[in-house]
Amino acid sequence: MQEGELADRHLPPEREVAHHPDSLEALSIVEQEEGQVQYELEQSYRSMVEKWSVRCRYGCGQNYATFRSLEVALASLQPEQGVLSLQPARAREIIQKRRTAYASTIQIDVYWYWTGTNISGPGYRIELHVADSTYHPVRKDYTPLRGTFTAGGRALYRRNTFHFPRMVDGVDLLENASSARLEIHKHGWRDFQFVWKWGKAQSLAQADGMEKQ
Protein backbone atom coordinates (compact mmCIF):
# COMPACT_ATOMS: atom_id res chain seq x y z
CA MET A 1 0.00 0.00 0.00
CA GLN A 2 1.36 3.39 -0.97
CA GLU A 3 1.36 6.09 1.68
CA GLY A 4 -1.42 8.55 0.98
CA GLU A 5 -3.45 5.93 -0.89
CA LEU A 6 -6.42 6.35 1.45
CA ALA A 7 -6.86 10.02 0.53
CA ASP A 8 -9.44 9.06 -2.12
CA ARG A 9 -11.38 6.71 0.14
CA HIS A 10 -14.65 7.77 1.76
CA LEU A 11 -13.33 7.60 5.29
CA PRO A 12 -15.85 8.37 8.03
CA PRO A 13 -15.68 11.59 10.08
CA GLU A 14 -15.72 9.43 13.21
CA ARG A 15 -14.22 5.94 13.21
CA GLU A 16 -15.87 3.14 15.19
CA VAL A 17 -14.01 -0.18 15.47
CA ALA A 18 -15.58 -3.25 17.07
CA HIS A 19 -12.47 -4.15 19.05
CA HIS A 20 -9.88 -2.42 21.24
CA PRO A 21 -6.62 -1.24 19.59
CA ASP A 22 -4.71 -3.75 21.76
CA SER A 23 -6.60 -6.67 20.21
CA LEU A 24 -5.24 -8.74 17.34
CA GLU A 25 -8.53 -9.41 15.56
CA ALA A 26 -7.18 -9.50 12.02
CA LEU A 27 -3.66 -10.82 12.62
CA SER A 28 -2.18 -14.05 13.94
CA ILE A 29 1.57 -14.57 14.21
CA VAL A 30 2.38 -18.21 13.53
CA GLU A 31 5.63 -20.01 14.27
CA GLN A 32 6.09 -22.95 11.92
CA GLU A 33 7.63 -26.26 13.05
CA GLU A 34 10.96 -25.26 11.52
CA GLY A 35 10.80 -21.99 13.48
CA GLN A 36 9.93 -19.66 10.59
CA VAL A 37 7.59 -16.82 11.55
CA GLN A 38 4.52 -16.21 9.39
CA TYR A 39 1.60 -13.78 9.48
CA GLU A 40 -1.96 -14.94 8.95
CA LEU A 41 -4.21 -12.01 8.05
CA GLU A 42 -7.99 -12.07 8.29
CA GLN A 43 -8.05 -9.04 6.00
CA SER A 44 -5.52 -7.30 3.78
CA TYR A 45 -2.97 -4.95 5.30
CA ARG A 46 -4.55 -2.10 3.35
CA SER A 47 -7.97 -2.89 4.85
CA MET A 48 -6.44 -3.13 8.30
CA VAL A 49 -4.93 0.34 7.99
CA GLU A 50 -8.18 1.72 6.59
CA LYS A 51 -10.07 0.24 9.56
CA TRP A 52 -8.03 2.48 11.88
CA SER A 53 -8.10 5.58 9.64
CA VAL A 54 -10.49 8.51 9.86
CA ARG A 55 -11.18 11.79 8.11
CA CYS A 56 -11.43 15.08 10.01
CA ARG A 57 -14.66 15.26 11.98
CA TYR A 58 -15.64 18.58 10.37
CA GLY A 59 -13.99 18.00 7.04
CA CYS A 60 -10.53 19.09 5.92
CA GLY A 61 -10.12 17.94 2.35
CA GLN A 62 -8.04 14.82 1.76
CA ASN A 63 -6.33 14.91 5.14
CA TYR A 64 -6.76 11.85 7.34
CA ALA A 65 -5.21 10.16 10.38
CA THR A 66 -4.36 6.55 11.25
CA PHE A 67 -4.33 5.27 14.82
CA ARG A 68 -1.48 2.75 15.10
CA SER A 69 -3.27 -0.14 16.76
CA LEU A 70 -1.30 -3.22 17.77
CA GLU A 71 -2.29 -5.16 14.67
CA VAL A 72 -1.29 -2.27 12.40
CA ALA A 73 1.98 -1.78 14.29
CA LEU A 74 2.94 -5.46 13.95
CA ALA A 75 1.64 -6.03 10.41
CA SER A 76 3.53 -2.96 9.16
CA LEU A 77 6.83 -4.68 9.99
CA GLN A 78 6.53 -6.67 6.76
CA PRO A 79 6.29 -3.74 4.31
CA GLU A 80 8.72 -1.70 6.41
CA GLN A 81 11.43 -4.28 7.18
CA GLY A 82 10.48 -7.53 5.43
CA VAL A 83 10.39 -9.21 8.82
CA LEU A 84 8.97 -12.50 7.52
CA SER A 85 12.01 -13.11 5.32
CA LEU A 86 14.47 -12.82 8.21
CA GLN A 87 15.95 -15.58 10.30
CA PRO A 88 13.37 -16.71 12.91
CA ALA A 89 15.32 -15.45 15.92
CA ARG A 90 15.81 -12.03 14.31
CA ALA A 91 12.14 -11.86 13.27
CA ARG A 92 10.98 -12.64 16.81
CA GLU A 93 13.39 -10.02 18.18
CA ILE A 94 12.03 -7.31 15.88
CA ILE A 95 8.41 -8.23 16.62
CA GLN A 96 9.07 -8.10 20.37
CA LYS A 97 10.82 -4.75 20.03
CA ARG A 98 7.79 -3.35 18.17
CA ARG A 99 5.44 -4.73 20.85
CA THR A 100 7.53 -3.05 23.56
CA ALA A 101 7.46 0.27 21.73
CA TYR A 102 3.69 -0.04 21.22
CA ALA A 103 3.14 -0.67 24.94
CA SER A 104 4.92 2.57 25.86
CA THR A 105 3.68 5.00 23.20
CA ILE A 106 0.42 5.96 21.51
CA GLN A 107 1.25 6.73 17.90
CA ILE A 108 -0.97 8.55 15.42
CA ASP A 109 -0.01 9.30 11.81
CA VAL A 110 -1.64 12.34 10.19
CA TYR A 111 -1.46 12.56 6.40
CA TRP A 112 -1.68 16.25 5.60
CA TYR A 113 -2.02 17.35 1.99
CA TRP A 114 -0.26 20.49 0.83
CA THR A 115 -2.57 23.45 0.14
CA GLY A 116 -0.08 26.16 1.07
CA THR A 117 -0.01 25.20 4.76
CA ASN A 118 1.44 22.32 6.76
CA ILE A 119 0.98 21.30 10.37
CA SER A 120 4.69 20.63 10.77
CA GLY A 121 5.63 24.26 11.40
CA PRO A 122 5.63 26.27 14.62
CA GLY A 123 2.45 27.59 16.17
CA TYR A 124 0.47 24.36 16.07
CA ARG A 125 -0.84 22.79 19.26
CA ILE A 126 -1.40 19.05 19.12
CA GLU A 127 -3.57 17.42 21.78
CA LEU A 128 -4.77 13.90 22.47
CA HIS A 129 -7.94 13.62 24.55
CA VAL A 130 -8.57 10.33 26.36
CA ALA A 131 -11.38 10.10 28.91
CA ASP A 132 -11.43 13.53 30.60
CA SER A 133 -7.73 14.29 30.24
CA THR A 134 -5.56 16.03 27.66
CA TYR A 135 -2.06 14.96 26.64
CA HIS A 136 0.62 16.47 24.43
CA PRO A 137 3.08 14.63 22.19
CA VAL A 138 6.44 13.65 23.63
CA ARG A 139 7.84 13.44 20.10
CA LYS A 140 6.88 14.65 16.63
CA ASP A 141 8.26 13.20 13.40
CA TYR A 142 7.70 14.64 9.93
CA THR A 143 8.55 13.31 6.50
CA PRO A 144 9.51 15.62 3.63
CA LEU A 145 6.77 16.58 1.22
CA ARG A 146 6.03 13.59 -0.98
CA GLY A 147 4.22 13.28 -4.28
CA THR A 148 1.33 10.95 -4.99
CA PHE A 149 -1.55 10.66 -7.44
CA THR A 150 -5.14 11.06 -6.29
CA ALA A 151 -8.46 11.33 -8.09
CA GLY A 152 -7.76 15.04 -8.44
CA GLY A 153 -4.34 14.50 -10.02
CA ARG A 154 -0.86 14.83 -8.58
CA ALA A 155 -0.74 15.99 -4.97
CA LEU A 156 1.86 16.63 -2.29
CA TYR A 157 1.49 15.43 1.27
CA ARG A 158 3.49 15.03 4.45
CA ARG A 159 3.15 12.28 7.04
CA ASN A 160 3.15 13.77 10.53
CA THR A 161 3.68 11.23 13.31
CA PHE A 162 2.76 12.19 16.86
CA HIS A 163 3.92 10.07 19.79
CA PHE A 164 2.02 10.39 23.07
CA PRO A 165 2.85 8.71 26.40
CA ARG A 166 0.85 5.58 27.07
CA MET A 167 1.70 5.37 30.77
CA VAL A 168 1.05 8.48 32.88
CA ASP A 169 1.60 8.36 36.64
CA GLY A 170 1.54 4.58 36.46
CA VAL A 171 -1.79 4.50 34.62
CA ASP A 172 -2.22 2.90 31.18
CA LEU A 173 -4.23 5.49 29.21
CA LEU A 174 -5.78 2.95 26.85
CA GLU A 175 -6.44 0.07 29.23
CA ASN A 176 -9.96 1.17 30.17
CA ALA A 177 -10.51 3.75 27.45
CA SER A 178 -13.20 3.38 24.79
CA SER A 179 -12.27 6.33 22.58
CA ALA A 180 -9.61 8.90 21.72
CA ARG A 181 -9.69 12.28 20.00
CA LEU A 182 -6.77 14.02 18.32
CA GLU A 183 -7.07 17.80 18.01
CA ILE A 184 -4.92 20.17 15.96
CA HIS A 185 -5.10 23.84 16.91
CA LYS A 186 -3.61 26.98 15.41
CA HIS A 187 -4.53 30.55 16.15
CA GLY A 188 -6.88 31.88 13.48
CA TRP A 189 -7.86 28.40 12.29
CA ARG A 190 -10.81 26.30 13.14
CA ASP A 191 -9.82 23.24 15.12
CA PHE A 192 -9.33 19.92 13.34
CA GLN A 193 -10.46 16.77 15.11
CA PHE A 194 -9.93 13.06 14.42
CA VAL A 195 -12.07 10.71 16.52
CA TRP A 196 -11.82 6.96 17.18
CA LYS A 197 -14.17 4.79 19.22
CA TRP A 198 -13.70 1.09 19.91
CA GLY A 199 -14.95 -1.97 21.70
CA LYS A 200 -14.08 -3.69 24.96
CA ALA A 201 -10.55 -3.44 26.31
CA GLN A 202 -8.13 -6.33 26.31
CA SER A 203 -4.84 -6.47 28.19
CA LEU A 204 -1.69 -6.48 26.13
CA ALA A 205 -0.68 -9.74 27.76
CA GLN A 206 -3.76 -11.39 26.24
CA ALA A 207 -2.96 -10.07 22.78
CA ASP A 208 0.23 -12.05 22.25
CA GLY A 209 -0.87 -13.31 18.86
CA MET A 210 1.85 -15.98 18.65
CA GLU A 211 0.70 -19.44 17.70
CA LYS A 212 2.67 -22.59 16.94
CA GLN A 213 2.03 -25.02 14.11
Residue pairs with C-beta under 8 A, 6 or more apart in sequence:
1 45
1 46
1 49
1 79
2 148
3 111
3 146
3 148
3 157
3 159
4 111
4 113
4 146
4 148
4 150
4 155
4 157
5 46
5 148
6 49
6 50
6 53
6 64
6 66
6 111
7 62
7 64
7 111
7 113
7 148
7 150
7 155
7 157
8 62
8 150
8 151
9 50
9 53
11 50
11 53
11 54
11 55
11 64
12 54
12 55
13 54
13 55
13 56
13 57
13 58
13 59
13 195
14 54
14 57
14 195
14 196
14 197
15 51
15 52
15 53
15 54
15 67
15 195
15 196
15 197
16 196
16 197
16 198
17 51
17 52
17 69
17 196
17 197
17 198
17 199
18 25
18 198
18 199
19 25
19 198
19 199
19 200
19 202
20 174
20 198
20 199
20 200
20 201
20 202
21 52
21 67
21 69
21 70
21 174
21 196
21 198
22 69
22 70
22 174
22 201
22 202
22 203
22 204
22 207
23 69
23 70
23 71
23 199
23 202
23 207
24 70
24 71
24 74
24 207
24 209
25 42
25 71
26 41
26 42
26 43
26 47
26 48
26 51
26 71
27 39
27 40
27 41
27 42
27 48
27 71
27 74
27 75
27 209
28 39
28 40
28 209
28 211
29 37
29 38
29 39
29 40
29 74
29 95
29 209
29 210
29 211
30 37
30 38
30 39
30 40
30 210
30 211
30 212
30 213
31 37
31 38
31 88
31 210
31 211
31 212
31 213
32 38
32 213
33 213
35 88
35 89
36 88
37 83
37 84
37 88
37 91
37 92
37 95
38 84
39 75
39 78
39 84
41 48
41 75
43 51
45 75
45 76
45 78
45 79
48 71
48 72
48 75
49 66
49 72
52 66
52 67
52 68
52 69
52 72
52 196
53 64
53 65
53 66
53 67
54 64
54 65
54 67
54 194
54 195
54 196
55 63
55 64
55 194
56 63
56 64
56 192
56 193
56 194
57 192
57 193
57 194
57 195
58 190
58 192
58 193
60 192
61 113
61 115
62 111
62 113
62 150
62 155
62 157
63 110
63 111
63 112
63 113
63 192
64 110
64 111
64 194
65 108
65 109
65 110
65 111
65 182
65 194
66 72
66 108
66 109
66 111
67 108
67 180
67 196
68 76
68 102
68 106
68 107
68 108
68 109
70 99
70 102
70 204
70 207
73 98
73 99
73 101
73 102
73 107
74 95
74 98
74 99
74 102
74 209
77 83
77 94
77 95
77 98
78 84
81 94
83 91
83 94
83 95
84 91
86 94
99 204
102 204
103 166
103 204
104 165
104 166
104 167
105 138
105 163
105 164
105 165
105 166
106 128
106 163
106 164
106 165
106 166
106 173
106 174
106 180
107 161
107 162
107 163
107 164
108 128
108 161
108 162
108 164
108 182
108 194
109 159
109 160
109 161
110 119
110 159
110 160
110 161
110 162
110 182
110 184
110 194
111 157
111 158
111 159
111 160
112 118
112 119
112 120
112 157
112 158
112 159
112 160
113 155
113 156
113 157
114 145
114 155
114 156
114 157
114 158
118 145
118 158
119 126
119 160
119 184
119 186
120 140
120 142
120 158
120 160
123 186
123 187
124 184
124 185
124 186
125 136
125 184
125 185
125 186
126 136
126 137
126 140
126 162
126 182
126 183
126 184
126 185
127 134
127 135
127 136
127 182
127 183
127 185
128 134
128 135
128 136
128 137
128 162
128 164
128 180
128 181
128 182
128 183
129 135
129 180
129 181
129 182
129 183
130 173
130 174
130 177
130 179
130 180
130 181
131 173
131 177
133 168
133 173
135 164
135 165
135 168
135 173
136 164
137 162
137 163
137 164
138 163
138 164
138 165
139 162
139 163
140 160
140 161
140 162
140 163
141 160
141 161
141 163
142 158
142 159
142 160
142 161
143 158
143 159
144 158
145 156
145 157
145 158
146 156
146 157
146 158
146 159
147 154
147 155
147 156
148 154
148 155
148 156
148 157
149 155
162 182
164 173
165 173
166 172
166 173
166 174
167 173
174 180
174 201
175 201
175 203
176 201
177 201
178 197
178 198
178 199
178 201
179 195
179 196
179 197
179 198
180 195
180 196
181 193
181 194
181 195
181 196
182 193
182 194
182 195
183 191
183 192
183 193
184 191
184 192
184 193
185 191
